[in-house]
Amino acid sequence: MKLLEERFDLFFNDLALQKFRDECLTKSVKALQVKNGNIPKWTQALEAFSALSEGQLGLNEPYLSLSDIGASSEMIESNLKRLLPWRKGPFIFNDLTLESEWQGGLKWQRLKNNITPLKNRRVLDVGAGNGYFTLRMALEGAKKSLGIEPFLLFNYQYAAINALCKQKSSSMLLPLRLEEMPSMPIFDSVFSMGVLYHQRDHMLHLSTLKEMMTRNSELILETLIIDGDKGDSLIPEGRYANMRNVHCLPSIDTLKSWLIDSGYRNIRVIDISKTTPQEQRKTQWIGDNPASLEDFLDPSDPSLTIEGYPAPTRAIIICNN
């Protein structure tokens, strides 16, 4: 429980968050009690970092950087590699560059000039992974930046980053799914990026996001889409671009209709981009199975996935509660 013990009270000192503290803590502690054979290895990395002098978190676009960490690059690298694979990023630790599978700076550039500035806002990052975007939101001046992510490894990655970081009060990652969260209608900006297509019930996801939002707050939704008209969607059989649990890819007009039916207003599409191997790529930081996007596209026709579906295209939509 060392992942949470020292940090929970510090983050939940916000008046709006305090009444949800105990429920979030109880559920988070339970989520971290799962059995996983990798936990000793991950804990070893975390304990090694916790013994070091902390560094300063900053941004060296597209990298989140931690400078002045009291350790050699070799020591930092060996412990970061106990936490493979690194999907979201990239990062710099002192002079060690960690090139994650996803080049997260590209996504951030697409949306940052279109969203309401995050300064002094309470922000929720759903499906946050290791907290790369959650931390970027904090650096943008968010009053509180809360990420939620059920995958245990990513919580250990975030805890390792946090152990090396002096700034600890404005961001936090909880090991929870959205549906496990208490209804917290306190967030001014809610991000759901790369989550909707993994939901069996997309309408439930949209309505649950809405329950977390203050009046007139902003939803930033990024998801896979297909070309087509209102009512069109793709329901893959089996995998999609080698991903499990991809349930539905809507057209833009279909997605807009879902948002309207869920009660969102001022719906606007700010970006549509095909995912490229420059954004999702093989690196040494994704472990023993280094396959990435280029392996999941048809080698004779990169406009198709290896399953024969349209290759990944992502849209970013902003709307209001």
C-alpha positions as CSV (number, residue, x, y, z in Angstrom):
1,M,0.0,0.0,0.0
2,K,3.0,2.2,-0.2
3,L,1.7,3.4,-3.5
4,L,-0.9,5.5,-1.7
5,E,0.0,5.9,2.0
6,E,2.0,9.0,1.8
7,R,0.1,10.7,-1.0
8,F,-3.6,10.3,-0.5
9,D,-4.1,13.0,2.2
10,L,-1.9,15.4,0.2
11,F,-3.9,15.1,-3.0
12,F,-7.3,15.0,-1.3
13,N,-6.7,18.1,0.7
14,D,-9.0,19.9,-1.8
15,L,-12.4,20.8,-0.2
16,A,-14.4,19.4,-3.1
17,L,-12.4,16.1,-3.1
18,Q,-12.3,15.5,0.6
19,K,-15.8,14.0,0.9
20,F,-14.8,11.3,-1.6
21,R,-11.4,10.5,0.0
22,D,-12.4,7.5,2.1
23,E,-14.3,5.7,-0.6
24,C,-11.5,6.3,-3.1
25,L,-8.9,5.1,-0.7
26,T,-10.9,1.9,0.3
27,K,-11.5,1.0,-3.3
28,S,-7.9,1.7,-4.3
29,V,-6.4,-0.3,-1.5
30,K,-8.6,-3.3,-2.5
31,A,-7.6,-2.9,-6.2
32,L,-3.9,-3.1,-5.3
33,Q,-4.4,-6.3,-3.3
34,V,-4.6,-8.5,-6.4
35,K,-2.1,-11.3,-6.9
36,N,0.5,-10.7,-9.6
37,G,3.8,-12.5,-9.9
38,N,5.4,-9.3,-11.2
39,I,4.8,-7.3,-8.0
40,P,8.1,-8.2,-6.3
41,K,10.0,-7.0,-9.4
42,W,7.9,-3.8,-9.7
43,T,8.2,-3.1,-5.9
44,Q,12.0,-3.5,-6.1
45,A,12.1,-0.7,-8.7
46,L,9.8,1.5,-6.7
47,E,11.8,1.0,-3.5
48,A,15.0,1.8,-5.3
49,F,13.6,5.1,-6.6
50,S,12.1,6.0,-3.3
51,A,15.5,6.1,-1.7
52,L,16.8,8.7,-4.2
53,S,16.8,12.5,-4.0
54,E,13.9,13.8,-6.0
55,G,14.1,15.7,-9.2
56,Q,12.2,18.5,-10.8
57,L,9.4,17.7,-13.2
58,G,9.3,19.7,-16.4
59,L,8.5,19.6,-20.1
60,N,11.1,19.3,-22.9
61,E,8.5,18.8,-25.7
62,P,7.4,16.0,-26.3
63,Y,9.2,14.6,-23.3
64,L,8.2,14.9,-19.7
65,S,11.5,15.4,-18.0
66,L,12.8,14.7,-14.5
67,S,16.1,16.5,-13.9
68,D,18.6,16.5,-10.9
69,I,17.7,12.9,-9.8
70,G,20.3,11.7,-7.5
71,A,21.4,8.6,-9.4
72,S,23.3,7.4,-12.4
73,S,21.7,6.8,-15.7
74,E,22.6,3.1,-15.4
75,M,20.8,2.7,-12.1
76,I,17.7,4.6,-13.4
77,E,17.6,2.6,-16.6
78,S,17.9,-0.8,-14.9
79,N,15.0,0.0,-12.6
80,L,12.8,1.5,-15.3
81,K,13.3,-1.7,-17.3
82,R,11.8,-3.7,-14.4
83,L,8.6,-1.9,-15.3
84,L,8.4,-2.8,-19.0
85,P,6.5,-2.3,-21.2
86,W,6.3,1.5,-21.3
87,R,3.3,2.3,-23.6
88,K,2.7,6.0,-22.9
89,G,5.3,8.7,-22.9
90,P,8.0,9.7,-23.8
91,F,10.1,10.7,-20.8
92,I,13.6,11.9,-19.9
93,F,15.2,11.0,-16.6
94,N,18.3,13.1,-16.1
95,D,20.0,12.4,-19.5
96,L,18.3,9.0,-20.1
97,T,15.7,9.1,-22.8
98,L,12.7,6.7,-22.5
99,E,11.1,6.4,-25.9
100,S,7.6,4.9,-25.2
101,E,5.6,3.0,-27.8
102,W,3.2,6.0,-28.1
103,Q,4.5,9.4,-28.9
104,G,2.1,11.2,-26.7
105,G,3.2,14.7,-27.6
106,L,1.5,14.4,-31.0
107,K,-1.9,13.8,-29.5
108,W,-1.4,16.7,-27.0
109,Q,-0.5,19.1,-29.8
110,R,-3.7,18.3,-31.6
111,L,-5.9,19.2,-28.7
112,K,-4.1,21.7,-26.5
113,N,-5.0,24.9,-28.4
114,N,-8.7,23.9,-28.6
115,I,-9.5,23.0,-25.1
116,T,-10.3,25.5,-22.3
117,P,-7.0,26.2,-20.5
118,L,-6.6,23.9,-17.6
119,K,-5.2,26.4,-15.2
120,N,-7.0,26.2,-11.8
121,R,-9.4,23.5,-13.1
122,R,-10.1,20.1,-11.6
123,V,-9.3,17.6,-14.3
124,L,-10.2,13.9,-14.6
125,D,-8.1,11.7,-17.0
126,V,-10.0,8.4,-17.6
127,G,-7.9,5.4,-18.8
128,A,-4.8,7.4,-17.9
129,G,-2.2,4.6,-18.4
130,N,1.0,5.6,-16.5
131,G,-0.1,9.1,-16.1
132,Y,1.8,10.8,-18.9
133,F,-1.1,13.0,-19.8
134,T,-2.2,13.4,-16.2
135,L,1.2,14.9,-15.4
136,R,1.0,17.1,-18.5
137,M,-2.3,18.4,-17.3
138,A,-0.8,19.2,-13.9
139,L,2.1,21.1,-15.7
140,E,-0.6,23.1,-17.5
141,G,-1.7,24.4,-14.1
142,A,-4.6,22.2,-13.2
143,K,-5.7,22.7,-9.6
144,K,-6.0,18.9,-9.3
145,S,-5.3,16.4,-12.0
146,L,-6.7,12.9,-11.2
147,G,-6.0,9.9,-13.4
148,I,-7.8,6.6,-13.1
149,E,-6.3,3.4,-14.6
150,P,-7.1,-0.2,-13.6
151,F,-4.1,-1.8,-15.1
152,L,-1.7,-2.5,-12.2
153,L,1.7,-2.1,-14.0
154,F,0.8,1.4,-15.1
155,N,0.1,2.3,-11.5
156,Y,3.5,1.1,-10.6
157,Q,5.0,3.1,-13.5
158,Y,3.3,6.3,-12.2
159,A,4.4,5.6,-8.7
160,A,8.0,5.2,-9.8
161,I,7.8,8.6,-11.7
162,N,6.2,10.2,-8.6
163,A,8.9,8.8,-6.3
164,L,11.4,10.7,-8.4
165,C,9.4,13.9,-8.5
166,K,9.3,16.8,-6.0
167,Q,5.9,18.1,-7.1
168,K,3.4,15.7,-5.5
169,S,0.2,17.5,-4.6
170,S,-1.5,18.4,-7.8
171,S,-1.6,15.0,-9.6
172,M,-2.6,11.5,-8.6
173,L,-3.3,8.1,-10.3
174,L,-5.9,5.7,-8.8
175,P,-6.1,2.0,-9.8
176,L,-9.8,2.2,-10.6
177,R,-12.2,1.9,-13.5
178,L,-14.6,4.7,-14.2
179,E,-17.5,2.6,-13.1
180,E,-15.8,2.0,-9.7
181,M,-15.5,5.7,-9.0
182,P,-18.0,7.4,-6.6
183,S,-20.1,9.9,-8.5
184,M,-18.0,13.0,-8.2
185,P,-19.6,15.9,-10.2
186,I,-16.7,18.2,-9.4
187,F,-14.5,18.1,-12.5
188,D,-14.2,21.1,-14.9
189,S,-12.4,19.1,-17.6
190,V,-12.8,15.4,-18.3
191,F,-10.6,13.5,-20.7
192,S,-11.6,10.1,-22.2
193,M,-8.9,9.2,-24.7
194,G,-8.6,5.8,-26.2
195,V,-11.3,4.3,-23.9
196,L,-14.7,4.5,-25.6
197,Y,-14.1,1.7,-28.2
198,H,-13.2,-0.7,-25.4
199,Q,-16.6,-0.3,-23.8
200,R,-19.3,-2.9,-24.3
201,D,-21.8,-0.2,-23.5
202,H,-20.7,3.1,-25.0
203,M,-23.8,5.0,-23.9
204,L,-23.1,4.0,-20.3
205,H,-19.6,5.2,-20.6
206,L,-20.8,8.6,-21.9
207,S,-23.4,9.0,-19.2
208,T,-20.9,8.0,-16.4
209,L,-18.5,10.6,-17.6
210,K,-21.3,13.1,-17.4
211,E,-21.9,12.2,-13.8
212,M,-18.3,13.4,-13.0
213,M,-18.7,16.8,-14.6
214,T,-19.7,20.2,-13.2
215,R,-22.3,22.3,-15.0
216,N,-20.8,23.7,-18.3
217,S,-17.7,21.6,-17.9
218,E,-15.8,20.2,-20.9
219,L,-15.5,16.7,-22.2
220,I,-12.5,15.9,-24.4
221,L,-13.2,12.6,-26.1
222,E,-10.7,10.8,-28.4
223,T,-11.6,7.6,-30.0
224,L,-11.3,5.4,-33.1
225,I,-13.8,6.1,-35.9
226,I,-14.7,4.9,-39.4
227,D,-15.8,6.7,-42.5
228,G,-19.6,6.6,-42.9
229,D,-22.9,8.3,-42.3
230,K,-25.1,8.7,-39.3
231,G,-25.9,5.2,-38.0
232,D,-22.9,3.6,-39.4
233,S,-20.4,1.8,-37.2
234,L,-18.0,-1.1,-37.2
235,I,-18.3,-4.0,-34.8
236,P,-15.1,-6.1,-35.3
237,E,-15.2,-9.9,-35.1
238,G,-12.3,-10.9,-32.9
239,R,-9.4,-8.5,-32.8
240,Y,-9.0,-5.1,-34.4
241,A,-5.4,-4.1,-35.3
242,N,-4.4,-6.9,-33.0
243,M,-6.3,-5.3,-30.1
244,R,-8.7,-7.3,-28.0
245,N,-11.9,-5.9,-26.6
246,V,-12.6,-3.4,-29.4
247,H,-16.4,-3.3,-29.4
248,C,-17.6,-0.5,-31.7
249,L,-16.1,2.1,-34.0
250,P,-18.7,4.7,-35.0
251,S,-18.7,7.2,-37.8
252,I,-18.3,10.8,-36.8
253,D,-22.1,11.5,-37.3
254,T,-22.9,8.4,-35.3
255,L,-20.6,9.5,-32.5
256,K,-22.2,12.9,-32.5
257,S,-25.7,11.3,-32.2
258,W,-24.5,9.3,-29.2
259,L,-23.3,12.5,-27.5
260,I,-26.5,14.4,-28.2
261,D,-28.5,11.5,-26.8
262,S,-26.4,11.6,-23.7
263,G,-27.2,15.2,-23.2
264,Y,-23.9,16.9,-24.3
265,R,-23.9,20.3,-26.0
266,N,-21.7,22.4,-28.2
267,I,-20.3,19.3,-29.9
268,R,-17.3,20.1,-32.2
269,V,-14.8,17.9,-34.0
270,I,-11.3,19.4,-33.6
271,D,-9.2,16.8,-35.2
272,I,-9.3,13.6,-37.4
273,S,-5.9,11.9,-37.8
274,K,-4.8,8.5,-39.1
275,T,-2.5,6.8,-36.6
276,T,1.0,6.4,-38.1
277,P,4.0,4.3,-37.2
278,Q,5.6,7.6,-36.2
279,E,3.1,8.0,-33.4
280,Q,2.8,4.3,-32.4
281,R,6.1,2.7,-32.9
282,K,8.5,-0.1,-31.9
283,T,11.1,0.9,-29.3
284,Q,13.4,-0.9,-26.9
285,W,11.1,0.1,-24.0
286,I,8.2,-2.1,-25.0
287,G,9.8,-5.4,-23.9
288,D,10.3,-8.8,-25.3
289,N,7.4,-8.6,-27.7
290,P,8.2,-5.4,-29.5
291,A,5.4,-5.6,-32.1
292,S,3.6,-2.3,-32.7
293,L,1.3,-0.6,-35.3
294,E,3.4,-1.5,-38.4
295,D,3.0,-5.1,-37.5
296,F,-0.8,-4.8,-37.2
297,L,-1.4,-3.3,-40.7
298,D,-1.8,-5.3,-43.9
299,P,1.8,-5.4,-45.3
300,S,0.4,-5.2,-48.9
301,D,-2.1,-2.4,-48.1
302,P,-1.4,-0.2,-45.0
303,S,-4.9,1.3,-45.3
304,L,-6.2,-1.9,-43.8
305,T,-5.5,-3.8,-40.6
306,I,-4.2,-7.3,-40.6
307,E,-7.8,-8.4,-40.1
308,G,-9.0,-6.5,-43.2
309,Y,-10.7,-3.6,-41.4
310,P,-10.0,0.1,-42.1
311,A,-6.7,1.1,-40.5
312,P,-6.9,3.2,-37.3
313,T,-8.2,6.7,-37.6
314,R,-8.8,8.8,-34.4
315,A,-11.1,11.7,-33.9
316,I,-11.0,14.3,-31.0
317,I,-14.3,15.8,-30.1
318,I,-14.9,18.5,-27.5
319,C,-18.3,19.2,-26.0
320,N,-20.0,20.6,-22.8
321,N,-22.1,19.2,-20.1
